């Protein structure tokens, strides 16, 4: 009998075929995220869990005595309670590398959109407002090219973003990171800065750090006050790296000029969240990696990790 795995997300055909050579697959087919109580029931006899963003904590682990691996279809793994997984001897994996370029593309799209007000002007044109005034200054945005970009968190995605900024847009790039990245400094001429000076000098501040206890609310009231009034804040990491109330206040009080956000404290975002009422905020529904090619590559990688552990081998992307 093949070992059983459960997936909370749909599998691309070729991935399903590959996993089914080694495993019996049970899957969630509902059109909303799987409710927790159903998940806990489904995993009671599985060896592997293939999922994205599902909270892996002690309660879940207790319900899955045979579980050997949780394969995340994401690079972030802040959904893992690492200590609990260690105690229960459950391996956790992620999907690095394959999404770097797509997330960097989306990040740059948010920068351009916020600066040139693309979503706002799109709404205006569709509502028949083009030409309502003779003064086209009302459509003006600000330049992205030849300005200063500040990247908080210089990992692989940060590097891909720095390359776009330097080579494509002639931007001056500052970065803040736990460790200096001399290779990126050398390759793209980016400069290391402490967090305070990055915030004070950047025209676009991009948050790319993983969510950890150290980065929870890394950017809050104090940090927004340090930014230029003309600055844009872009978040493509996790919603909890920012104090969202402080962000809303900074936008309302014009302490910063605008924001581009792919991630939120609560996802899906509540319809009454004030961020949705601000014209100087561009939002997307956590789609950094969401292209057909990249999501397929992520699925393939997550499946390789899953199958490796289920068949007694080492996975390529073990994080715990
Ligand atoms: C999402 C991401 O997790 O990889 C990450 O960490 O944030 C995204 O790729 C994706 O929506 C999950 O499939």
Boltz pocket constraint, residues with backbone or C-beta under 6 A from the ligand:
constraints:
  - pocket:
      binder: B
      contacts: [[A, 52], [A, 53], [A, 73], [A, 74], [A, 75], [A, 76], [A, 77], [A, 95], [A, 99], [A, 236], [A, 237], [A, 286], [A, 287], [A, 288], [A, 289], [A, 290]]
      max_distance: 6.0
